[in-house]
Amino acid sequence: MIRAQGLTLRRGTKVLLDSAEFVVNPGERVGIVGKNGAGKSTLFALLTGALDQDAGTLTLPEGWRIASVKQEIAADDRPARDFVIDGDVHLRELQQRRATLTDSQGTEIAETEAALIEAGAWSANSRAEQLLAGLGFKPAEWTQPVNSFSGGWRMRLALARALMAPSELLLLDEPTNHLDLDAMLWLEKWLASYEGTVLLISHDTEFLDAVARSILHFDHAKLVRYRGGYQDFLTQRAERLRQTSIAYERQTREAARLQGFIDRFKAKASKAKQAQSRVKALSRMEALAPLHAEAGIDIRIPSPDYMPDPLLVLDKLSAGYTADDGQQVSILRDVTLMVRAGSRIGVLGANGAGKSTLIKTLAEELQVQSGERRASRGLAIGYFHQHQLDMLDLEATPLMHLARIAPEVREQELRNYLGGFGFSGDTVNSKVEPMSGGEKARLALSLIVWQKPNLLLLDEPSNHLDVETREALATALAEFAGSMLLVSHDRHLLRTTVDSFWIVADGAVREFDGDLEDYREWLAARNAEERAGQRAADKADTARGDDAEAPVDRKQQRRLEAEQRQRLAVARKPLQAKLAKVETAMEKARVRLAALDALVADADLYTDARRAERQQVMSEHGELSKQLETQEEEWLVLQEEIEALERAVE
């Protein structure tokens, strides 16, 4: 196990951990959470040996192999697949040793060949390709040089390389920052089958919920352990804060304000599935009120002065970019959609499908190639793009930035406004350069919404934000009175702020009639179609190759088909056994959850006399809900595997 005793960590004069203690058992999946700058990445550096503690001990099991994602990748002309395989250092060492052996070294050759087989040398290419495909790389890109990819795609390569490495401990520091929703869902499934120990830093609360089974929270220079996923952590920590009466009055006001949002959207629950999903997500915010109170960040987006309807009309619009040779390359074609007053739209689609192209075209950063973009008089756009932080003046302060766009406003009013975005006291007069990515993102957002836009175009606004700031942003966007288009891989942010979705795929943009769960199903069906198409193409190629051969022996063909069916039955039998076992466990969990639901609905459970029982019931309910979600995911995976086997013999 990993054990820390009296662990003290400092960064300069700042104490990150002071005599902290924790234990992580083998096979656990632990989420590491805390504010930006709390020391999460520093803890990882300590685990990898890049740093030493200032006091205390941190011990790991002897011989444990650690895999982690490098945050920077040097320019490299090796093919992407080879770069990923390089993550298996032991395999590469064996391959190099084998290459140096001569025919006269028979014993050494035999030993090395055996070691290569044990290390999976002959499946290395296919394993690397599975990782690359899961993270969104097309087959044609597997052999392209690393330096031909952009920064975000290089980070995906770094992640694939870390996953390729055999390890007992996997350290993941914000692995979803450069992933789209498709790749995130794949990574969740991959981690579910990983047999080692996972320590995960992430500000994406739904990803944490899907992966983590325990939470370690940086809290006043200590590491406090919570059982369960991120939502369980919220519930337990909120109760802890209530018990210690931290900012009780502010918590009460915040809870009342959030309840108002819930009541507002409950009225829409009968009208749309998206609204029902949003009510469920907003209800979760009640537990966050004390956390907001402690965070000290209370983002408020000013209401627009004027709201024309519609705001924007797209009529047979085509958009894209101009290549170096002057040729126009169309990414999106024949887009006919409308942004109405009060629209709250989430934009879904894989990386590279054209989501950012759409947003840039709406913001007039890209020219329309054909068709029309008709803006209403009075349209005021606030545009936050992925590289917004690069636009900040690193030598200026937050107060200077805001004063430049509002020179006639009193300084105290500017200070009050910045205070809502977490800049107070000396921080309003601190230079931007040493600020964290989250602080810069907050500042950039504050400058955009100061202008009172009636249409927000937000392209990954929550990147770099810590959990508390993400929650504050979600609350602010939920009550924003204007219209909004949001591109984000943060599912919680999407659930709590948008009412409908557009989907970008195959060069088109269309309205999507469904919520994020429906999108997951749409994505699975689409991937299945692509795999089926590829299999059909492979069969056609094989058939064409066989045309030149001798006529088919029908008796031999029937025998081969019978053998294939037998192999299918043998391969399917253990999967069906697992499926039956999972279905039995799911039914048992549902029965117990129904009983727990009845207890939760009993008002008497919330009396002081039954406090201990209530805590036990809520804890069991949370654990069982997570268990049922995991079982359902396993059921789906098994069904897909059985279907894949059956399709293989069609």
Secondary structure in CASP SS format (residue, H / E / C, confidence):
PFRMAT SS
TARGET T0000
AUTHOR 0000-0000-0000
METHOD secondary structure of the structure
MODEL  1
M C 1.00
I E 1.00
R E 1.00
A E 1.00
Q E 1.00
G E 1.00
L E 1.00
T E 1.00
L E 1.00
R E 1.00
R E 1.00
G C 1.00
T C 1.00
K E 1.00
V E 1.00
L E 1.00
L E 1.00
D E 1.00
S E 1.00
A E 1.00
E E 1.00
F E 1.00
V E 1.00
V E 1.00
N C 1.00
P C 1.00
G C 1.00
E C 1.00
R E 1.00
V E 1.00
G E 1.00
I E 1.00
V E 1.00
G C 1.00
K C 1.00
N C 1.00
G C 1.00
A C 1.00
G C 1.00
K H 1.00
S H 1.00
T H 1.00
L H 1.00
F H 1.00
A H 1.00
L H 1.00
L H 1.00
T C 1.00
G C 1.00
A C 1.00
L C 1.00
D C 1.00
Q C 1.00
D C 1.00
A E 1.00
G E 1.00
T E 1.00
L E 1.00
T E 1.00
L C 1.00
P C 1.00
E C 1.00
G C 1.00
W C 1.00
R C 1.00
I E 1.00
A E 1.00
S E 1.00
V C 1.00
K C 1.00
Q C 1.00
E C 1.00
I C 1.00
A C 1.00
A C 1.00
D C 1.00
D C 1.00
R C 1.00
P E 1.00
A H 1.00
R H 1.00
D H 1.00
F H 1.00
V H 1.00
I H 1.00
D C 1.00
G C 1.00
D C 1.00
V H 1.00
H H 1.00
L H 1.00
R H 1.00
E H 1.00
L H 1.00
Q H 1.00
Q H 1.00
R H 1.00
R H 1.00
A H 1.00
T H 1.00
L C 1.00
T C 1.00
D C 1.00
S C 1.00
Q C 1.00
G H 1.00
T H 1.00
E H 1.00
I H 1.00
A H 1.00
E H 1.00
T H 1.00
E H 1.00
A H 1.00
A H 1.00
L H 1.00
I H 1.00
E H 1.00
A C 1.00
G C 1.00
A H 1.00
W H 1.00
S H 1.00
A H 1.00
N H 1.00
S H 1.00
R H 1.00
A H 1.00
E H 1.00
Q H 1.00
L H 1.00
L H 1.00
A H 1.00
G H 1.00
L C 1.00
G C 1.00
F C 1.00
K C 1.00
P H 1.00
A H 1.00
E H 1.00
W C 1.00
T C 1.00
Q C 1.00
P E 1.00
V H 1.00
N H 1.00
S H 1.00
F C 1.00
S C 1.00
G H 1.00
G H 1.00
W H 1.00
R H 1.00
M H 1.00
R H 1.00
L H 1.00
A H 1.00
L H 1.00
A H 1.00
R H 1.00
A H 1.00
L H 1.00
M H 1.00
A C 1.00
P C 1.00
S C 1.00
E C 1.00
L E 1.00
L E 1.00
L E 1.00
L E 1.00
D E 1.00
E C 1.00
P C 1.00
T C 1.00
N C 1.00
H C 1.00
L C 1.00
D C 1.00
L H 1.00
D H 1.00
A H 1.00
M H 1.00
L H 1.00
W H 1.00
L H 1.00
E H 1.00
K H 1.00
W H 1.00
L H 1.00
A H 1.00
S H 1.00
Y C 1.00
E C 1.00
G C 1.00
T E 1.00
V E 1.00
L E 1.00
L E 1.00
I E 1.00
S C 1.00
H C 1.00
D C 1.00
T H 1.00
E H 1.00
F H 1.00
L H 1.00
D H 1.00
A H 1.00
V H 1.00
A C 1.00
R C 1.00
S E 1.00
I E 1.00
L E 1.00
H E 1.00
F E 1.00
D E 1.00
H C 1.00
A C 1.00
K E 1.00
L E 1.00
V E 1.00
R E 1.00
Y E 1.00
R E 1.00
G C 1.00
G C 1.00
Y H 1.00
Q H 1.00
D H 1.00
F H 1.00
L H 1.00
T H 1.00
Q H 1.00
R H 1.00
A H 1.00
E H 1.00
R H 1.00
L H 1.00
R H 1.00
Q H 1.00
T C 1.00
S C 1.00
I C 1.00
A C 1.00
Y H 1.00
E H 1.00
R H 1.00
Q H 1.00
T H 1.00
R H 1.00
E H 1.00
A H 1.00
A H 1.00
R H 1.00
L H 1.00
Q H 1.00
G H 1.00
F H 1.00
I H 1.00
D H 1.00
R H 1.00
F H 1.00
K H 1.00
A C 1.00
K C 1.00
A C 1.00
S C 1.00
K C 1.00
A C 1.00
K H 1.00
Q H 1.00
A H 1.00
Q H 1.00
S H 1.00
R H 1.00
V H 1.00
K H 1.00
A H 1.00
L H 1.00
S H 1.00
R H 1.00
M H 1.00
E H 1.00
A H 1.00
L H 1.00
A H 1.00
P H 1.00
L H 1.00
H H 1.00
A H 1.00
E H 1.00
A H 1.00
G C 1.00
I C 1.00
D C 1.00
I C 1.00
R C 1.00
I C 1.00
P C 1.00
S C 1.00
P C 1.00
D C 1.00
Y C 1.00
M C 1.00
P C 1.00
D C 1.00
P C 1.00
L C 1.00
L E 1.00
V E 1.00
L E 1.00
D E 1.00
K E 1.00
L E 1.00
S E 1.00
A E 1.00
G E 1.00
Y E 1.00
T E 1.00
A C 1.00
D C 1.00
D C 1.00
G C 1.00
Q C 1.00
Q E 1.00
V E 1.00
S E 1.00
I E 1.00
L E 1.00
R E 1.00
D E 1.00
V E 1.00
T E 1.00
L E 1.00
M E 1.00
V E 1.00
R C 1.00
A C 1.00
G C 1.00
S C 1.00
R E 1.00
I E 1.00
G E 1.00
V E 1.00
L E 1.00
G C 1.00
A C 1.00
N C 1.00
G C 1.00
A C 1.00
G C 1.00
K H 1.00
S H 1.00
T H 1.00
L H 1.00
I H 1.00
K H 1.00
T H 1.00
L H 1.00
A C 1.00
E C 1.00
E C 1.00
L C 1.00
Q C 1.00
V C 1.00
Q C 1.00
S E 1.00
G E 1.00
E E 1.00
R E 1.00
R E 1.00
A E 1.00
S C 1.00
R C 1.00
G C 1.00
L C 1.00
A C 1.00
I E 1.00
G E 1.00
Y E 1.00
F E 1.00
H C 1.00
Q C 1.00
H C 1.00
Q H 1.00
L H 1.00
D H 1.00
M H 1.00
L C 1.00
D C 1.00
L C 1.00
E C 1.00
A C 1.00
T C 1.00
P H 1.00
L H 1.00
M H 1.00
H H 1.00
L H 1.00
A H 1.00
R H 1.00
I H 1.00
A C 1.00
P C 1.00
E C 1.00
V C 1.00
R C 1.00
E H 1.00
Q H 1.00
E H 1.00
L H 1.00
R H 1.00
N H 1.00
Y H 1.00
L H 1.00
G H 1.00
G C 1.00
F C 1.00
G C 1.00
F C 1.00
S C 1.00
G H 1.00
D H 1.00
T H 1.00
V H 1.00
N H 1.00
S C 1.00
K C 1.00
V C 1.00
E C 1.00
P C 1.00
M C 1.00
S C 1.00
G H 1.00
G H 1.00
E H 1.00
K H 1.00
A H 1.00
R H 1.00
L H 1.00
A H 1.00
L H 1.00
S H 1.00
L H 1.00
I H 1.00
V H 1.00
W C 1.00
Q C 1.00
K C 1.00
P C 1.00
N C 1.00
L E 1.00
L E 1.00
L E 1.00
L E 1.00
D E 1.00
E C 1.00
P C 1.00
S C 1.00
N C 1.00
H C 1.00
L C 1.00
D C 1.00
V H 1.00
E H 1.00
T H 1.00
R H 1.00
E H 1.00
A H 1.00
L H 1.00
A H 1.00
T H 1.00
A H 1.00
L H 1.00
A H 1.00
E H 1.00
F C 1.00
A C 1.00
G C 1.00
S E 1.00
M E 1.00
L E 1.00
L E 1.00
V E 1.00
S C 1.00
H C 1.00
D C 1.00
R H 1.00
H H 1.00
L H 1.00
L H 1.00
R H 1.00
T H 1.00
T H 1.00
V C 1.00
D C 1.00
S E 1.00
F E 1.00
W E 1.00
I E 1.00
V E 1.00
A E 1.00
D C 1.00
G C 1.00
A E 1.00
V E 1.00
R E 1.00
E E 1.00
F E 1.00
D C 1.00
G C 1.00
D C 1.00
L H 1.00
E H 1.00
D H 1.00
Y H 1.00
R H 1.00
E H 1.00
W H 1.00
L H 1.00
A H 1.00
A H 1.00
R H 1.00
N H 1.00
A H 1.00
E H 1.00
E H 1.00
R H 1.00
A H 1.00
G H 1.00
Q H 1.00
R H 1.00
A H 1.00
A H 1.00
D H 1.00
K H 1.00
A H 1.00
D H 1.00
T H 1.00
A H 1.00
R H 1.00
G H 1.00
D H 1.00
D C 1.00
A C 1.00
E C 1.00
A C 1.00
P C 1.00
V C 1.00
D C 1.00
R H 1.00
K H 1.00
Q H 1.00
Q H 1.00
R H 1.00
R H 1.00
L H 1.00
E H 1.00
A H 1.00
E H 1.00
Q H 1.00
R H 1.00
Q H 1.00
R H 1.00
L H 1.00
A H 1.00
V H 1.00
A H 1.00
R H 1.00
K H 1.00
P H 1.00
L H 1.00
Q H 1.00
A H 1.00
K H 1.00
L H 1.00
A H 1.00
K H 1.00
V H 1.00
E H 1.00
T H 1.00
A H 1.00
M H 1.00
E H 1.00
K H 1.00
A H 1.00
R H 1.00
V H 1.00
R H 1.00
L H 1.00
A H 1.00
A H 1.00
L H 1.00
D H 1.00
A H 1.00
L H 1.00
V H 1.00
A C 1.00
D C 1.00
A H 1.00
D H 1.00
L H 1.00
Y H 1.00
T C 1.00
D H 1.00
A H 1.00
R H 1.00
R H 1.00
A H 1.00
E H 1.00
R H 1.00
Q H 1.00
Q H 1.00
V H 1.00
M H 1.00
S H 1.00
E H 1.00
H H 1.00
G H 1.00
E H 1.00
L H 1.00
S H 1.00
K H 1.00
Q H 1.00
L H 1.00
E H 1.00
T H 1.00
Q H 1.00
E H 1.00
E H 1.00
E H 1.00
W H 1.00
L H 1.00
V H 1.00
L H 1.00
Q H 1.00
E H 1.00
E H 1.00
I H 1.00
E H 1.00
A H 1.00
L H 1.00
E H 1.00
R H 1.00
A H 1.00
V C 1.00
E C 1.00
END
